Amino acid sequence: MKTSSAHLTQKSGTNFYYAFLLLPKRKRQAIFALYSFCRRLDDCVDEADGGGEAGLQQWMAEVGRAYQGAPTTDLGRDLTETLFEFPIPRSCFEEIAAGCRMDLNTTRYRTYDDLAVYCRRVASAVGLASIEIFGYENPATRAYAVELGLALQLTNILRDVAADAARGRLYLPLEDLARFGLDDAQVMAAAAVPGPASGSLAALLRFEADRAQEHYTRARQLLPPEDRRRMLSAEVMGAIYHALLREVIARGFPLGPGRVRVSRPRKAWIALRTLVANRLGARRARSQASGTITGAHR
């Protein structure tokens, strides 16, 4: 029988689900619990019945009880089991909640640096919590998690321009709008019109997509070879979201209702392809390390 966390994760249709399935059972259950709890925090500010600030305070109180070993909800009990086994810093949850709280109070971001604070809180902090479950040796893997989180969140932003606009939110930095001769009112109006973006808006979105591509590249460069195998699930997440970004670009940054998605068969194929590449890369890294050690002893 699935735990409540596993059920919520599968039901959500998250792009991460196939990545989670590659984990051994105890880590899979832990990441389901982490993801479901983060989803609850996100729902507080995105859903009409989420409770807003009161909802965030309620679930963060449950985080506190989970760290004390005294949860009062099913999700809290799943999280408590995770925290008992994996050293997830409490600051990760505090950062995630702070990011969600920004969605209650902030609807525009003046610069990319301002937006990056939000992205690090709602995405990179989740990555930093996740790698404590995946396990890692090299502290540099934390920098990899931060960069990958930025790439994933920027992909979400580009996919969800219209959906976010319907909530009154615009995550494209105002300084970037000005660079392309746009203002927020123009972008908000264009977001409601079905079809691919055009003109200056298309150029703006391409600019932001290039920025996301840079973060994917940087994450790949930062991943230490010795931790590549442990980061398989993270690599699958990145590959699926990178495919999503390419699909958004290929469709001309579609606006209006509807969402660009990666089909389930394609997600499964990407997961398999990434698994093979990950294993080959890890084997190559071990071989190179062995050769270096052997050479040093000659």
C-alpha positions in Angstrom: 0.0 0.0 0.0 1.3 3.5 -0.9 2.0 5.9 1.9 0.0 9.2 1.8 3.1 10.9 0.6 3.6 8.5 -2.3 0.0 8.8 -3.2 0.1 12.6 -3.3 3.3 12.6 -5.3 1.9 10.3 -8.0 -1.5 12.1 -8.0 0.2 15.4 -8.5 1.5 14.4 -11.9 4.9 15.9 -11.1 7.7 15.7 -13.7 9.8 14.4 -10.8 7.9 11.1 -10.3 9.9 9.0 -12.7 13.1 10.3 -11.2 11.9 9.3 -7.7 11.1 5.7 -8.9 14.8 5.1 -9.6 15.7 5.4 -5.9 16.0 2.5 -3.5 12.8 2.0 -1.4 13.9 3.9 1.8 15.2 6.9 -0.2 12.1 6.8 -2.4 9.8 7.0 0.6 11.8 9.8 2.0 11.8 11.9 -1.2 8.0 11.3 -1.5 7.6 12.7 2.0 9.8 15.7 1.3 8.1 16.5 -2.0 4.6 16.1 -0.6 5.4 18.5 2.3 6.8 21.1 -0.1 3.7 20.7 -2.2 1.6 21.4 0.8 3.5 24.6 1.5 3.1 25.6 -2.1 -0.6 24.9 -2.1 -1.0 27.4 0.8 -0.3 30.3 -1.5 -1.5 28.8 -4.9 -4.8 27.2 -4.0 -8.0 29.2 -3.0 -8.4 27.0 0.1 -4.7 26.9 0.9 -5.0 29.2 3.9 -2.3 31.7 2.8 -0.1 32.9 5.6 -2.2 31.0 8.2 -1.7 27.8 6.2 2.0 28.4 6.0 2.2 28.9 9.7 0.2 25.7 10.3 2.4 23.5 8.2 5.6 25.1 9.4 4.4 24.3 13.0 4.1 20.7 11.8 7.7 20.9 10.5 8.7 21.9 14.0 6.8 19.0 15.5 8.4 16.6 13.0 11.8 17.7 14.1 10.8 17.0 17.7 9.4 13.6 16.8 5.8 14.6 17.6 3.9 15.1 14.3 0.1 15.3 14.3 -0.7 14.6 10.6 0.0 11.7 8.2 2.3 13.9 6.1 4.1 15.0 9.3 4.6 11.4 10.3 6.1 10.6 6.9 8.4 13.6 7.2 9.4 12.6 10.8 10.6 9.2 9.5 12.6 11.0 6.8 14.2 13.4 9.3 15.1 10.5 11.6 17.2 8.9 8.8 18.4 11.8 6.7 20.1 15.1 7.9 17.9 17.6 6.2 18.6 21.1 7.7 15.6 22.8 9.1 16.7 25.9 7.3 15.7 24.3 4.0 12.0 24.3 5.1 12.3 27.8 6.4 13.7 29.0 3.1 11.0 27.2 1.1 8.3 28.8 3.3 9.9 32.2 2.9 9.8 31.7 -0.9 6.1 30.7 -0.8 5.5 33.8 1.4 6.9 35.9 -1.4 4.1 34.7 -3.6 1.7 36.2 -1.1 3.4 39.6 -1.0 5.3 40.0 -4.3 3.9 40.0 -7.8 6.8 41.7 -9.6 10.6 41.4 -9.6 12.7 44.4 -10.5 15.9 42.6 -11.4 17.1 39.1 -12.1 19.0 39.1 -8.8 15.7 39.8 -7.0 14.0 36.9 -8.9 17.0 34.6 -8.1 16.3 35.0 -4.4 12.8 33.7 -5.0 14.1 30.8 -7.2 16.7 29.8 -4.6 14.1 29.6 -1.9 11.4 27.7 -3.7 13.6 25.4 -5.8 17.2 25.4 -4.8 16.3 24.9 -1.2 14.3 21.8 -2.2 17.4 20.6 -4.1 19.6 21.1 -1.1 17.2 19.1 1.0 16.9 16.4 -1.6 20.7 15.7 -1.9 20.7 14.9 1.8 18.4 12.0 0.9 20.4 11.1 -2.3 23.7 11.2 -0.4 26.9 12.9 -1.5 30.6 13.0 -0.7 31.8 16.3 -2.2 30.5 19.5 -0.7 30.5 21.0 -4.2 27.4 19.0 -4.9 25.5 21.6 -3.0 26.5 24.2 -5.6 25.2 21.8 -8.2 21.9 21.5 -6.4 21.5 25.3 -6.3 22.2 25.7 -10.0 19.9 22.9 -11.0 17.1 24.4 -8.8 17.5 27.8 -10.6 17.3 26.0 -14.0 14.2 24.1 -13.1 12.4 27.1 -11.6 13.2 29.3 -14.6 11.8 26.5 -16.8 8.6 26.6 -14.7 8.4 30.3 -15.1 8.7 30.2 -18.9 6.1 27.4 -19.2 3.6 29.1 -16.8 3.7 32.8 -18.0 -0.1 32.7 -18.7 -1.1 30.7 -15.6 0.9 33.1 -13.4 -0.5 36.1 -15.1 -4.0 34.8 -14.4 -3.0 35.0 -10.7 -1.7 38.5 -11.1 1.9 37.4 -10.9 4.8 38.2 -13.3 8.1 36.5 -12.8 9.9 38.0 -15.7 12.3 40.7 -14.3 11.1 44.3 -15.1 14.6 45.3 -16.1 14.4 42.6 -18.8 11.1 43.8 -20.0 12.5 47.3 -20.4 15.5 45.9 -22.3 13.0 44.7 -25.0 10.8 47.8 -24.9 8.0 46.2 -22.9 6.1 47.0 -19.7 4.3 44.6 -17.3 0.8 45.7 -18.5 1.7 44.7 -22.1 3.0 41.3 -21.0 0.1 40.6 -18.8 -2.3 41.4 -21.6 -0.4 39.3 -24.1 -0.3 36.3 -21.8 -4.1 35.9 -21.9 -4.1 35.6 -25.8 -3.8 32.0 -27.0 -1.0 31.2 -29.4 2.8 31.5 -29.6 4.5 34.7 -28.3 5.5 37.2 -31.0 7.6 40.2 -31.5 9.4 41.7 -28.5 7.7 39.3 -26.1 9.1 36.3 -28.0 12.5 37.9 -28.0 12.3 38.5 -24.2 11.2 34.9 -23.5 14.1 33.6 -25.7 16.4 35.7 -23.6 15.1 34.1 -20.4 15.3 30.7 -22.0 19.0 31.2 -22.8 19.5 32.2 -19.1 17.8 28.9 -18.0 20.1 27.0 -20.5 23.1 28.6 -18.8 22.0 27.3 -15.4 21.6 23.8 -16.8 25.1 23.9 -18.3 26.5 25.3 -15.1 24.9 22.6 -13.0 26.3 19.9 -15.3 29.7 21.4 -15.0 29.5 21.6 -11.2 28.5 18.0 -10.5 31.5 16.3 -9.0 32.3 13.0 -10.8 32.4 11.0 -7.5 28.8 12.0 -6.8 27.4 11.5 -10.3 25.9 8.1 -9.5 24.2 9.3 -6.3 22.7 12.2 -8.2 21.0 10.0 -10.8 17.5 11.1 -9.7 18.5 14.7 -9.8 20.0 14.2 -13.3 16.7 12.6 -14.5 14.8 15.6 -13.1 17.1 17.9 -14.9 16.9 16.0 -18.2 13.1 15.9 -18.1 12.8 19.6 -17.3 15.4 20.5 -19.9 13.3 18.6 -22.5 10.3 20.6 -21.3 12.2 23.8 -21.8 13.2 22.8 -25.3 9.5 21.9 -26.0 8.4 25.4 -24.8 11.0 26.9 -27.1 10.0 24.7 -30.1 6.4 25.7 -29.7 7.2 29.4 -29.7 6.5 30.0 -26.0 2.8 29.3 -26.1 0.5 31.6 -24.1 -3.1 31.5 -23.1 -4.8 28.5 -21.4 -3.2 25.1 -21.5 0.3 23.9 -20.5 3.2 22.5 -22.4 3.8 19.0 -21.1 6.3 16.1 -21.6 4.4 12.9 -22.3 4.7 10.0 -19.9 6.3 7.7 -22.5 8.9 10.4 -23.2 9.6 10.9 -19.5 10.2 7.2 -19.2 12.5 7.2 -22.2 14.4 10.2 -20.8 14.7 8.5 -17.5 16.1 5.3 -19.1 18.5 7.3 -21.4 19.8 9.3 -18.4 20.2 6.2 -16.4 22.5 4.7 -19.0 24.4 7.9 -19.5 24.8 8.3 -15.7 26.2 4.8 -15.3 28.6 5.2 -18.2 29.8 8.6 -16.9 30.3 7.2 -13.4 32.2 4.2 -14.7 34.4 6.5 -16.8 35.1 8.8 -13.8 36.1 5.8 -11.7 38.4 4.5 -14.5 40.1 7.9 -14.8 40.5 8.2 -11.0 42.0 4.7 -10.9 44.4 5.6 -13.7 45.5 8.8 -11.9 46.1 6.8 -8.7 48.1 4.1 -10.6 50.2 6.8 -12.3 50.9 8.5 -9.1 52.4 5.3 -7.6 54.7 4.6 -10.5 
